[in-house]
Amino acid sequence: AFELLKKKLEQEGLFALDRKRQLPRFPQHIALITSRDAAAYADFLKVLRARYGGMQISFIHTQVQGTDAPQQIIGALQTANTDLKDLDVIILVRGGGSLEDLMAFNDEHVVRAVAISRTPTIVAIGHERDVCLAELAADVRASTPSNAAELLIKSREEILLDILLCCHFPYDAL
């Protein structure tokens, strides 16, 4: 069933590279969608705050597994896209688990909600080896929740290097 759905959505173009949007370089307002009890929540925030501070983070709690999870995830995506003002990016994360635990992110309606998001999305579900259909429909797939933060914001060192290269300053001039 997973492979049939994947093929169907792929043929519809939901995973096509040409529909992927770039993330903002320095987002100011992000929506974080996950369970407040998930380790993914703490992991994402820890890495994000170590890289760059001062962003507005709108947290939207949702179940990330179980029979109610798909509808809650869809509702959270709709809330982020319609109710949050000046939103730059949506982050949808969940830590690892069994294939059954991650099934909400292979639900066709969830995948379609990610694909039609008005706001660029990063989806990171499970561990590196786990790949869910919602990740394929996102603008950016991250291998883990921590990696989602790394992909969203460069490290302070990378930002400094970009500035130095852009302005043609020798590194030892600072």
Secondary structure, DSSP 8 states (H G I E B T S, - for coil): -HHHHHHHHHHTTTT-GGG-----SS-SEEEEEE-TT-HHHHHHHHHHHHH----EEEEEE---SSTTHHHHHHHHHHHHHHH-TT--EEEEEE----TTTTGGGG-HHHHHHHHT-SS-EEEEESSTT---HHHHHSSEE-SSHHHHHHHHS--HHHHHHHHHHHHT--GGG-
